[in-house]
Amino acid sequence: MRKFTYAPAAFTVAAVMLTAACGSSGGTAATTTASAERAASTSNGAQPSQAGRLSVWKSEKLGPVVTDGAGFTLYRFDKDTAKPPASNCAGDCAAAWPPVLADGAKAGRGLAPGLLGSVKRADGTKQLTLAGWPLYRYAQDTAPRQTRGQGVGGTWFAAAPDGTKAKAQAQEAPSEPKGLPALSTVDDEDHGTIIRDGKGRTLYRFTRDTAWPMKSNCEGTCLKKWKPAKLVDKKDIKGIDPKLITPYTRPDGTKQLTIDCWPLYWYTGDEKPGDTNGQGLNSTWFTVRPDGKLAK
């Protein structure tokens, strides 16, 4: 198990200086950043999409994934039902997750035509179903074969060819990478450049935390799923400005790693290094850029 060490004296001096900055200046910047992030998450009002000829592609992370005729990933929603088919995504939900229309849909290679069907929505349109599950696109997928909607809210998942949730094989990745810095960056195919710890675990921010004053609002039952990231040696960092890294003292006296005054966590729901299953959960948890901003 990797052990992290740090030089107490040097770290403490630098920490005091940056912690002071977290608690004595930058309030306006933090407020502005939060406002911008909320604005970025606003729905773009996408319309229902045409299915065309469906196909299957092999994602490195998720295995076989169903796409529409334009190559965009199709998703299923856990709050829907397959028996009988029913959609529970309307209004703002349908703007972020445009329903795929059944008209003109065809099964391409890798898909059984008998699994395709349709369900009538409240507005009278017919939505395409796969093994009974209504299908959707994700408005934040801006190019073919992106899977930014995977795991959002813990209820949205890319559809596999048999209608089940697409999920990567556990043996496709090692249990723990070796030789990683205590804190570094990685280029994720869905979220861009994000930060990870020395075990390869993705690190997250909680939008209910604050940088002004620096404070974690993940306590009690929240800590069962979201574990505070531990301090690291600033000499063992790659791709991140060490000046952005400071400690935060939690109410129980333990020290938590922060970036640009924001507390960092890893997610117990990530089964292997590189997983980003926590992205978008409850619309409050997000992966983090090297400058401390949310990766959305």
N, C-alpha and C positions, 0 to 999 in steps of 0.2 A: 504493500500500500504506500502510495507516494506521500512523503512528509514535507510540509512547507515550513520553511524557516524564514526569519526576517531579522534585520538588525534593529533592535529596539530603540536605541538612541536616535539614529538617523531617521528612522521611520517616524518616531514620535515627534521630532522637530518639524519634519515636513508635514506630518498629519495635523499638528496644531495649526500651522499656517493655513493649510487648505481647508481644514474644518472651520476655521474662523471665517474663511471666505464663504463657506457653505451657510454659515449662520449669521453673517453680518453684511453681506452684499449679494447682489444677483437676484433679489426677490422678484424684480420686474422681469428679468430674463426668464426665470423659472416659470412665472405666470404666463409670459408670452409663449414659451415653448409648449406648455400644457394646452394653451388655447389652440395653437397651431396643430398639435397632435389630435385634439378633438375634431378640428375642422377636417383633417386628413381622413378621419374615419367616417365622415358623412357619406351616405350612399350616393351613387351617381345616377340613380333612377333608371337603371337598365331595363330594357323591355324583354318580353318572352323571346326565346331564340328558336330558330329552325334547327331541326336535327340533321337532316340530310342523310347521307350514308354513314352509319356508325362504323367505327373501327376499334382496334385494340393496339395499344403500344406498351412496351415493357419499360417501366420506370425503374431506375437503379434502386430507388428507395422503397417503392411500393409494389413492385411486381406488375402484372398485367392490369392496365387501366383502360376503361372505356372512354372514347372520345367521339365528338360529333363529326359531321362532315368537314368542318373547318379545322379539325385537329385539337379543339378545346376539350379539356377534361370535363367529364360529367360526374355529378355528385348525388348522393342520397342523404336524406335527413332522418336522424333517429326518431324525431317526434312524429314522422309520418307513419303510416301502416301499409303493409303489403297484402294482408288478408283481413278485410278487403282493402284494395288500394284506396288510399286517401291522402291528400296533401294538407298539411297544417302550416304551410308557409304562404302568407298573403301579405298585402300591404307593404310596409317597409322591408319585411323579410324577403318578399318577392322582388323588390327592387335590388337588393344586394345579391339575391340568388334567383336569377331569371329562370322561370320554368321552361323546360324544353318542350316544344309543341310536337304532338304526335303526327300531324299531317305531313306526309311525304317522307317519314322516317323509314329507313331500310337497314337491315342487318348486313354488315360487311363481314369479311373474313375474321374468324375467331368468335363470332357471336351466333347463338342459336336463334333463328327467327321466331321460334315458338315462345321465347322468353319475353318478346316485346309485346306491349299492350298499351292501353291508355286509360286515363281516369278523367272524368269531367270535373273541372274546377268551378268554383262559385260564380265566375264571370262567364261561364258557358264554354270556354275553350277546352280543348282536349290536350292533356299533358301526357307525354310519353312515359311509360313505365318499363322497368326491367325486372323480371321475376316479381312483379307486383309493386316494386318500389318506384315512386315518382322520381324523375330525373331533373337535375338543374345544372346550370352553369354558374360560375362564380364571377361576379362583376370585377373582382380584383385580379383575375387571371387576364393579363393583357396580351398574351401571346400563346400560340398553340403549345400544348404539352407542359404547361405550368400547372402546379398543384398547390397553389397558395391557400386553397380552401381546406386542405386536409387537416382534420382535427379541430377546426375553428369551433369554439364554444363547446368542445367535447361532444358535438352532435352531428357534425358534417364530415363526410368521408367520400373520397373518390370511389367510384363504383367499379368493382371487378366484373369480368365478363359473365359470371353467374348471378350477378345481382348482390353479392355479399360486399362487405367493405374491403377495399384494397389494403393490403398490409404486407410490409416487407418481410422476407424470410429472416429469422434471427441469425442464421449462420452466414448471412451475407457480409457481416461486419465483425471484426474482432471484439472481444468483450471489453478490452481497454487498450487504447493505443499506448505505445511506449515512447519515451523520449520527448514528450511534449513539454513546452514551457509551463510554468504554473498558471499563466494567463496568456492567451494568444487569440488570434483571429482565424477564421475559416470561411471559405467561400461556399455558402449554401446555395444549392440550385434554385430554391424557392424564395429565399429571403435576402440574398446578397451576402455581403461581408458582415459576419456577426462574431461575438466573442464566446470563448469556451474556457473551461478550467483545465488543470493539468491532467484530468482523467478523460478529457474529451467531451465532458458534459456541457451542453448548451446552457448559457446563463441568461436569466430573464430579469425584467423590471416589472414592478407592480404599480399601475397607474394611481392607486390610492395612497401610495407613499408620497412623501414630499422631499424636495431638495432644500426647501426654505421654509421652516428649518428642516435640517436633515432628520428624517424620521421614518421608521418602518411601521406600517399599519397591518402587517401580517403577523398575527398573534393567535394563540389558542389553537383551534382546529385547523386554521390555515397552515400552521407549521407542520402538520402531518403530511402534507403534500408538497409544500414549498420549503426547501431547506436553505437557510442563509449561507451564502458563500463565505468561506474562511479567508483570512488574510493571506497574502502572498509576499514573497520576497520581490521587491521592485527590480532587482537585478535579473529576475527570472520571468520577465515579461517581454512579449514580442508583438509588434504591430499596434501597440497602444501606448499613448503618452503616459509615462509613470506619474506625471504631475496630476493626472486626473484620478489617481487611485489613492483613497484615504480610508481609514477605519471608521466604523460607526459602532458606538457602544449601545447594545440592546438593553431593554429594561432588566434582563436577568444578569447583566454584567458581561456577557460574551461579546466578542468583537466580530463584526460583519464587514465584509468587503463592499466598498462602494465605488462607483465610477461617476465622476462629475457630480458628486454629492448624492447620487441615487443608489440605494441599497440593491445588492445583487443576490439572486437565488438560483438554485438548480431545482429541477422538477422531478419528483419521484415517478411520474408517469412516463418519463423518457426511458425506454427499455435498454437502449444501447447508445454508445457514443455517437454524436451526430444527430440524434433524434431531436425533433422540434415539436413534439406533441403538445407542448404547453402554449404554443403560439396562438394568441387570440382567445384563450379560454376566458369565458365570462366577459369578454371584451375589456379585460383589465390586465392581462399578462402578455408580455411581448418580448421577443428576442431583442438583443441590444447591439447597436453599432459601436465601432471602436471609439467614437466621440461621446458615447453615453446616450445618444438619442435612440428612440424606439425604432425597431425595424418593422415597418408596416408596408 
